[in-house]
Amino acid sequence: MNDMLNQLTRRSFFGRSATGLGAAALASLLGRDAMANPGSAISHFAPKAKRVIWMFQSGAPSQMDLFDYKPRLAEFHKQELPASIRMGQRLTGMTSGQTSFPVAASKFKFAQHGQSGMWLSEMLPHTAKIADEICLIRSMYTEAINHDPAITFIQTGSQLPGRPSFGSWVDYGLGTVNENLPAFVVMISKSNTKGQGLLARLWGSGFLPSQYQGVKLRGVGDPVLYLSDPQGMDREGRRQMLDGLAQLNEIQYADVGDPEITARIAQYELAFRMQTSVPELMDLSNETAHTFDMYGEDSKKAGTYAANCLLARRLVERGVRFIQLYHRDWDHHGGLPDRMVQQCKETDQASAALIQDLKQRGLLDETLVIWGGEFGRTVYCQGAITETTYGRDHHPRCFSLWMAGGGMKPGMVFGETDDYSYNITRDPVHVHDLQATILNQLGLDHTRLTYRFQGRDFRVTDIHGKVVPEILA
């Protein structure tokens, strides 16, 4: 009688009622029935893109030094930024004590490129070669003014931690097409500098079931921690151990009906299959010399941005749904010219090569590629301007970002800012608009991609966001 009463708990009742969801999650992860994935039923129309590569530039690249050409800044150099332009903007703690806000003109030259005549900085010679492939948005904006809330916002749709990452939403909505690799993969460039912190919650599943979280591939040591068999255990022994563990978990699931139990079983199975698929993915020995030349010499060095871009293409070929690349150290509060040169040297060639590589393999049309950071930089200098250097503070009011493939209009510049690259003057694009547009290209209506949690239907765009039709092909 006591055993029976112990099972009649509130947790047990709701757990048993979740049986259908748990079975669906298990079937999805085991690849037995794609339509059993609860998110699969949410797709609403034919997609333009089947997958996403997001090359996130953490720290916020300076838009007026790379993409937003402002020739009149030379006239305004070292002059005070007019109050009519700044309009009492909220300042960070790093410049709130400044009594003067001198304009710092970019030290870099700009030129027009491609048939589109797109203006780009001399720091982006390789991006210049793909000018007619990219859609450059110069009118992005956000509410967040500091890095962690801004990165969290663009990656999860909320400035507060705890929400599902964008890749998790995509995985939840569309499921996987590869039984042997995760649907959502994350790679972080190794760096000699600290840069902004990148916490695992940025690719976490939040309140979504845990199977939708991103899997991080490391550039040093084992690509995935604890993927290898323990010392002294062979493949057959591993298989027997997992079978026994699955039986125990199934008994527990039959008792309490918690869908996380079935997710755990499926994740163990996926990890077992990844023991073969991941080493094959990471083995670049079959890549040609031409490919390495295209991505740059760093593509031969594991963990570099260039190597991660090359791996992103290999993941696309293997059907991975969402690939998140992170590259740090764009936070240039001081010494911007020299640091910008180094950052562009590390990222420009490989970013452009990825677009070229996808196109030559017939993969670009169905792959949406995104390049950009969490916000922009101020036109005024943080601290004093010298003859050789300057720095810029955080600027949420406008920043630049580009996309390519996946049904975006190629060779297009969308949005305008004022002569100071400070305020948007035409076609503003909010972070939620960007998120809605990405989902649209994947065949998902952002207003209907929801998950009920604590009595509310949540979505990545919250109650905001609209698709930007002008940038769609």
Secondary structure as the mmCIF struct_conf table of DSSP 4:
data_model
#
loop_
_struct_conf.conf_type_id
_struct_conf.id
_struct_conf.beg_label_comp_id
_struct_conf.beg_label_asym_id
_struct_conf.beg_label_seq_id
_struct_conf.end_label_comp_id
_struct_conf.end_label_asym_id
_struct_conf.end_label_seq_id
HELX_RH_AL_P HELX_RH_AL_P1 ASN A 2 GLN A 7
BEND BEND1 LEU A 8 THR A 9
HELX_RH_AL_P HELX_RH_AL_P2 ARG A 10 SER A 17
TURN_TY1_P TURN_TY1_P1 ALA A 18 ALA A 18
HELX_RH_AL_P HELX_RH_AL_P3 THR A 19 LEU A 29
TURN_TY1_P TURN_TY1_P2 LEU A 30 GLY A 31
BEND BEND2 ARG A 32 ARG A 32
HELX_RH_3T_P HELX_RH_3T_P1 ALA A 34 ALA A 36
BEND BEND3 ASN A 37 ASN A 37
TURN_TY1_P TURN_TY1_P3 PRO A 38 GLY A 39
HELX_RH_3T_P HELX_RH_3T_P2 SER A 40 ILE A 42
BEND BEND4 PHE A 45 PHE A 45
BEND BEND5 LYS A 48 LYS A 48
BEND BEND6 LYS A 50 LYS A 50
STRN STRN1 ARG A 51 GLN A 57
TURN_TY1_P TURN_TY1_P4 SER A 58 GLY A 59
HELX_RH_AL_P HELX_RH_AL_P4 GLN A 63 LEU A 66
TURN_TY1_P TURN_TY1_P5 PHE A 67 PHE A 67
TURN_TY1_P TURN_TY1_P6 PRO A 71 ARG A 72
HELX_RH_AL_P HELX_RH_AL_P5 LEU A 73 PHE A 76
TURN_TY1_P TURN_TY1_P7 HIS A 77 LYS A 78
BEND BEND7 GLN A 79 GLN A 79
STRN STRN2 GLU A 80 GLU A 80
HELX_LH_PP_P HELX_LH_PP_P1 LEU A 81 PRO A 82
HELX_RH_AL_P HELX_RH_AL_P6 ALA A 83 ARG A 86
TURN_TY1_P TURN_TY1_P8 MET A 87 GLY A 88
TURN_TY1_P TURN_TY1_P9 GLY A 93 GLY A 97
BEND BEND8 THR A 99 THR A 99
STRN STRN3 PRO A 102 VAL A 103
BEND BEND9 LYS A 107 PHE A 108
STRN STRN4 PHE A 110 HIS A 113
TURN_TY1_P TURN_TY1_P10 GLY A 114 GLY A 117
STRN STRN5 MET A 118 SER A 121
TURN_TY1_P TURN_TY1_P11 GLU A 122 MET A 123
HELX_RH_AL_P HELX_RH_AL_P7 PRO A 125 LYS A 129
TURN_TY1_P TURN_TY1_P12 ILE A 130 GLU A 133
STRN STRN6 ILE A 134 TYR A 141
BEND BEND10 GLU A 143 GLU A 143
BEND BEND11 ASN A 146 ASN A 146
HELX_RH_AL_P HELX_RH_AL_P8 HIS A 147 THR A 156
BEND BEND12 GLY A 157 GLY A 157
BEND BEND13 GLN A 159 LEU A 160
TURN_TY1_P TURN_TY1_P13 PRO A 161 GLY A 162
BEND BEND14 ARG A 163 ARG A 163
HELX_LH_PP_P HELX_LH_PP_P2 PRO A 164 SER A 165
HELX_RH_AL_P HELX_RH_AL_P9 PHE A 166 LEU A 174
BEND BEND15 VAL A 177 VAL A 177
TURN_TY1_P TURN_TY1_P14 GLU A 179 ASN A 180
BEND BEND16 LEU A 181 LEU A 181
BEND BEND17 ALA A 183 ALA A 183
STRN STRN7 PHE A 184 ILE A 188
BEND BEND18 ASN A 192 THR A 193
BEND BEND19 GLN A 196 GLN A 196
HELX_RH_3T_P HELX_RH_3T_P3 ALA A 200 TRP A 203
TURN_TY1_P TURN_TY1_P15 GLY A 206 PHE A 207
BEND BEND20 LEU A 208 LEU A 208
HELX_RH_3T_P HELX_RH_3T_P4 SER A 210 TYR A 212
BEND BEND21 GLN A 213 GLN A 213
STRN STRN8 VAL A 215 LYS A 216
HELX_LH_PP_P HELX_LH_PP_P3 LEU A 217 ARG A 218
BEND BEND22 GLY A 219 VAL A 224
TURN_TY1_P TURN_TY1_P16 LEU A 225 TYR A 226
BEND BEND23 SER A 228 SER A 228
HELX_LH_PP_P HELX_LH_PP_P4 ASP A 229 PRO A 230
TURN_TY1_P TURN_TY1_P17 GLN A 231 GLY A 232
HELX_RH_AL_P HELX_RH_AL_P10 ARG A 235 VAL A 256
HELX_RH_AL_P HELX_RH_AL_P11 PRO A 259 MET A 282
TURN_TY1_P TURN_TY1_P18 SER A 285 ASN A 286
BEND BEND24 GLU A 287 GLU A 287
HELX_RH_AL_P HELX_RH_AL_P12 ALA A 289 TYR A 295
HELX_RH_3T_P HELX_RH_3T_P5 GLU A 297 LYS A 300
BEND BEND25 LYS A 301 LYS A 301
TURN_TY1_P TURN_TY1_P19 ALA A 302 GLY A 303
BEND BEND26 THR A 304 THR A 304
HELX_RH_AL_P HELX_RH_AL_P13 TYR A 305 GLU A 317
TURN_TY1_P TURN_TY1_P20 ARG A 318 GLY A 319
BEND BEND27 ARG A 321 ARG A 321
STRN STRN9 PHE A 322 HIS A 327
BEND BEND28 HIS A 333 GLY A 334
HELX_RH_AL_P HELX_RH_AL_P14 LEU A 336 GLN A 360
TURN_TY1_P TURN_TY1_P21 ARG A 361 GLY A 362
BEND BEND29 LEU A 364 LEU A 364
TURN_TY1_P TURN_TY1_P22 ASP A 365 GLU A 366
STRN STRN10 THR A 367 GLY A 372
BEND BEND30 GLU A 374 PHE A 375
STRN STRN11 GLY A 376 CYS A 381
BEND BEND31 GLN A 382 GLY A 383
BEND BEND32 GLU A 387 THR A 388
STRN STRN12 ARG A 392 HIS A 395
BEND BEND33 ARG A 397 ARG A 397
STRN STRN13 PHE A 399 ALA A 404
BEND BEND34 GLY A 405 GLY A 405
TURN_TY1_P TURN_TY1_P23 GLY A 406 GLY A 407
STRN STRN14 MET A 408 MET A 408
HELX_LH_PP_P HELX_LH_PP_P5 LYS A 409 LYS A 409
TURN_TY1_P TURN_TY1_P24 PRO A 410 GLY A 411
STRN STRN15 MET A 412 PHE A 414
STRN STRN16 GLU A 416 THR A 417
TURN_TY1_P TURN_TY1_P25 ASP A 419 TYR A 420
BEND BEND35 SER A 421 SER A 421
BEND BEND36 ASN A 423 ASN A 423
STRN STRN17 ILE A 424 ARG A 426
STRN STRN18 VAL A 429 HIS A 430
HELX_RH_AL_P HELX_RH_AL_P15 VAL A 431 GLN A 441
TURN_TY1_P TURN_TY1_P26 LEU A 442 GLY A 443
TURN_TY1_P TURN_TY1_P27 HIS A 446 ARG A 448
STRN STRN19 TYR A 451 PHE A 453
TURN_TY1_P TURN_TY1_P28 GLN A 454 GLY A 455
STRN STRN20 ARG A 456 PHE A 458
TURN_TY1_P TURN_TY1_P29 VAL A 460 ILE A 463
HELX_RH_3T_P HELX_RH_3T_P6 PRO A 469 ILE A 471
STRN STRN21 LEU A 472 LEU A 472
#
